[in-house]
């Protein structure tokens, strides 16, 4: 039997939302916008590697609207 490694871990949408400190509805929006790859195993699952890649790829971006990603503009008050 193959040993399961950290890189093989799958997250549910609720777990991804918790990790990202957002809500499941937003995670579903990321999925619908084809920004976050998923597997369907009864329900959607996200590979740990895919989540980390998504986060690294979108550093410095405003993802408030996943369908209109913009470069993040940070003001001194934020």
Helices and strands as residue ranges (DSSP letters): G 6-8, E 10-12, H 13-20, H 24-32, E 39-40, E 44-47, H 48-57, E 61-62, E 70-71
